[in-house]
């Protein structure tokens, strides 16, 4: 069993949005959310959550500040694979022990979708993601979550 310095592991939820995971995780971790959108940050703060404004490609925390970093359903909204690897690198930098990367839209060989240069809905080749993760030297495992009634299928990479 993993032990942590404090009573609860510190947890950074990158691109926390409206805090889908905050209520559930708040009982088991010391939760911090981060989102690029001021509306999301303000809403989360109004609901009593610890949250900061920031971009996943330049996370405003020091190296190893969090025991666990989660980046869920954000990578497909970045412009290209270079931004994705930059974002994963930033998550790995601020993580002391573990990262959880979830690709809500599974990586494939499809073309990216660019909505007016503002919002992307991209897919990436699994081989590109896995090649990058292997290059970091971290151990990682992947699981695939099949499509359910309410969600699309997705891939989750656990980095430790």
N, C-alpha and C positions, 0 to 999 in steps of 0.2 A: 504494500500500500504506500502511495506517495504521501509524504508529509510536507507541510509548508511552514514557513517561518511564523506566520500569524495564525489566528483561529481559523480563518477562511483563506483560500487561495485568492490572489488578486486576479481579476479577469477584465480584459479589454474586449468590448464588443464593437468591432470596427464596421462602420456604416450601420449603426444601430437603428436607424430609421425611427419608427414610432415606439421602439422598445419591445418588440414581440417577445424577446427572450428575457427581458429585465425582470419581470414579475416572477417568473419561474426560477431564474438563477439567483435572484436576490437572497434567497434563503441559504444557498450553499456556497456562494462566492462573495467577495468584496467587488461589486460590480462598478465598472466605469464604461460609459458609452461614448462613442465618438461618431459624428456625422458631419458631412460637408455642407449640409443644408441648414441654414439658420432656423427655419421654421421647425424642423425636427428637433434641433437642440433646444429651442425655447419650449416646445411642447413637453419634452422629456424633463426639463428642469422644473416646469410648472407642476409636473406629477411627482416631484421629489427625488428624481434620479440624478446621480453624479454623471454629468455628460459634458463634453467639450466639443468645440467646433474644430474640424481638421480634415485633411485630405489623406487618404490611405497611402498615397505615394510619398508623403512627407509627414509621418506621424509625429506629433509634437510632444513626445515623451522620451526619456533617456533609455539607453541600452538596458535591456533586462529588467525593466520596471514592472512587468506583469508576469505572474506565474503562467497564465494561459491567455492566448490571444485568439479570438474567433473572428474570421472574416467570412461571412455567409452571404451568398447571393449578391456579391458586389463586383466580382471580377469581370463578369460578362457586360458590365456597364462601363468598362474602361475602353479607351479607343483602340488599343492594339496589344499584342503580346509583350512588347517592351514595357508598357505601363503595368501589365499584369505581373511580370517578373519583378519590376520595381516595387510594386505594392506588396508582393509576397516577401521580398527582401526586407521591407520596412517592418512587416509583422514579425518576421523572424528576429529582427534586431531588438525589438522591444519586449520580446518574449523571453522569460527566464527559463521556462521548462518546455512548454507545449504550444503548438498552434493547431487550429482546426480551420481548414480551408474548404468551403463548400461552393461548388459550382452548381447553381440552381438549374441552369440550362446546361445539360451535359456537353462537355467538349466534343466537337465533331470536326469535320472538314468543311462545314458550311461557311459561306461568306458572312462578313459582318453587316449589321444593319446600322446605319447612321441616321438618326432622326435630327436633321437640321444642325448637326455639329454640336448638339447639346446633350444628347442622351444616346447611349449606345446599347444595343442588345446583341452582343457578339457571342460567337462560339469559337472555341480554340481546340486544336488537336490535343488529344490526351498525351501524345508522345512529346509535344512541346512542354506541357506542364510537368510531366514526369521527368523529362530530361533536366529541366531547371531544378526541380527538387533534388534530384540525384546529385547535381553539381554542387549543391550547398554543403554536402557532407552530412546532413541530418538524416536520421532514419525516418522513414515514413511508410504508412500503409494507406491503402485506398479501399473504400467500400462504395458500392453502388446501391442507391435506394431506389427501388422501382416505383413507377408512377402509382400514386394512390388516387383516391376519389377526389381529393381537393387540391392535389399538387402534381406538378410534373416530376419526372424522375430527375435525380441529380447524383453527382459524385461528391464524396467527402474524402479529403486527404487529412490524415492525422499525422502531425509531425512531432517527433520527440527526440 
